[in-house]
Amino acid sequence: MTTVYLIRHAEAEGNVYRRCHGQYDSLLTPRAYEQLPYLAKRFESVPLDAVYASDLFRARTTAKAVAAPHGLNVEIRPALREIDMGDWEDLPWVELPRIWPEEYAVWRARPWDAVPPHGESVMQAGRRMLDGVRRLVQQHEGQQIAVVTHGSAIRGALTIAHGSAPEQMGEIGWGDNTCVAKLEFDGTDKIEVVYENDASHLPQELSTFASIGWTDNKGVPNTPQIWFRRADPMDEGDADKIVAFMRELHQNAYGTDAGLDPATLLADVERAQRISPRSCCFGCLEDGTPVALVYLKTWYDDEPGVGLVGGFCIDGNYRGHGLSGQILGQAISVYRMLGKDYLCAHVASENARAQGFYHKFAFEPRGEYRDENGLHYRMFKRICID
């Protein structure tokens, strides 16, 4: 009999930023690094002969926490990767039904049948991952191993392990980040699922599901989600909205918008969009209502590898509704695609609200910056994947 502990990775960017991250390689969140000691403690007294992980950062970093108390190295196996989401990779979830309404409707109604364009289905991912686990079982007959992998791949694999039909996949549900399934293999084909989706080692305040408001096991958060569209500085209506958001930002940061020159702002936005059309976007509700602005100074080249934030602003009626992570996720997506290593923001020394935002998302202060608006702290967040 061979025992396999199938573990989902700790909380990652896609979980919080509400983006579709399958094989897109992303970082862990600050909460993840609070979850990992609890996962490590769970396995501290469990005899393990080997620890394996997919090659994606979020899985291999999680696996290190499991392996370290045992003095084991993490062995990497690409077959353990998450589902390939094809053309959907790194898009906000709420954007998918706008672009692929028919395909997304299948994803919601019959996820076992759904295949994202140029991607794979949950069941295909589960079968691929489980085949990889079976190869490991052959290598470790009679031993106990830990395998760190991903949510959709686990869901598909558990459906197969239970001997269930694909359409019964919904009975498996979703497991929280760092959840554990225990599988007993008799050979490679006979599998007993001892337990699944067990995150009992996590205190409630560190549960990803609890923090983002998931009310069921189908992955539906009960807080608003936004999609992003280009804010066109040459369109009168869009230009007015860009200026209005930046006026509010200035008033919140400095108590006045006297330092804002609309003509200069719009010229800078146009300049930035020549480098990336996504450098200035509105965050919109499902009906298209703009409720946030993400402006990135992509023309900034004083520091190689640094992407500078021009401004984040959320409509006052939607603050405190979980949008902050989503606008940050958009900025990271843009600058990571442009090859930047760090995201940098200049935060007014008197703007306590903004400082709280950046501290929440683990930006670190590195020096100061002064302009006509006064003193700013320079806040940095590393966004490149090691």
C-alpha positions, 0 to 999 in steps of 0.5 A: 500500500502506498500513501499519497497526500495530495495538497493544494498550494497556498493562496496565490495571486489568482485567488485574490486578484480574481484572475484566471490562473491555470498554468500562468505562473504567479506568486503567493500572497502575504496570507499564503506565507501565514498559511504555510507554517500551519501546513508544515506543522500538520505534516511535521509528525507525518513520516514522508519519504519524498515530496513532489510538486508541479513546476509552478512557483505557487506549488513548489514554494508550498512544497518546500514548507512540507519538505523542510521539517523532514530534511527533504528536497522538493522534486519537480514534475511538470505533469503535476501542473494546473489545468491549461486555461488556454486563451483565458489565462490571466484574464479577470474571471468576470471578463470571460463571459463577455468575450466567450459567452457560450464557452463560459456558459458551459464552464459554469453549467457543465465544467466537466465538458468545458474546454477553454479555447486552446486549453484543456478540460478539468477532467483532462487536467485531472487525468494528466496529473493523476497519471503523474501521481501513478508514476510516482507511486510506482517509484515509491511502492509501500512508502508515503509521499506528498504531492503539491499540485492545484485546485482544478487538477485535484478536483478532476483527479479525485473524480477519477479516484472515486470512480465517478462519472465526469458529471459527478465532479460537482460532488467533489467541490472545491478545496481551500488553499493548502487543503489535503486529500489522502489517497491509498494506492494498492498498485497504481489503479486501485485507489481509496480516497481516505479523505479530501479537501481537508483544511482543518489545520488552518484557523478561520482567519487564514482561510482563503474561502472565508476571506474572499467571501465564497459562500459555496463550493462552486467557486462563486464569490459574493463580492463584486468583480470587475473587468478592465477596458482601455480608457481612451484619452481621445474620447471626450467621455473617457477623458472626463472620467480619467480626470475625475478619478485622478481629481478624487485621488489628488483630493484624497492624497493632498486635500486639493487637486490644485496640482493636477493639470488635466491636459498634461495628465491626458498627454501622459496617458496617451504616451503610456498607451503607446507602450501598452494599451492596458496602461490606463484602464477603467475597472468596470462592473458586469454592466460596464459601469466604470468604478475604478481607474488603473493608470500606469506610467509605462513610459517611466524608464529612470529605473530599469526593471521598475514599473511605476504606478500613476494612480489607483482610484476606486469609486467611493461607493465601492471601497471596501468591497474587495476591488483593491486586489483586483486593480493591483492584479491588473497592474501586475499583469501589465508590468509582468508582461512588460518584463518588470521586476518591481511595481513601485508607487509614490505614496503621499506621506499624509495619505494614511488610507493609501499607505494601508493599501500598500502595506496590506499587499506587502509593498516595502518602503524604499526611500522618499520622493518629493515633488510639487505635491510634497513628500512621498514614500516610495513603495516597492513590490517584487512581481517577477517569478524566481 
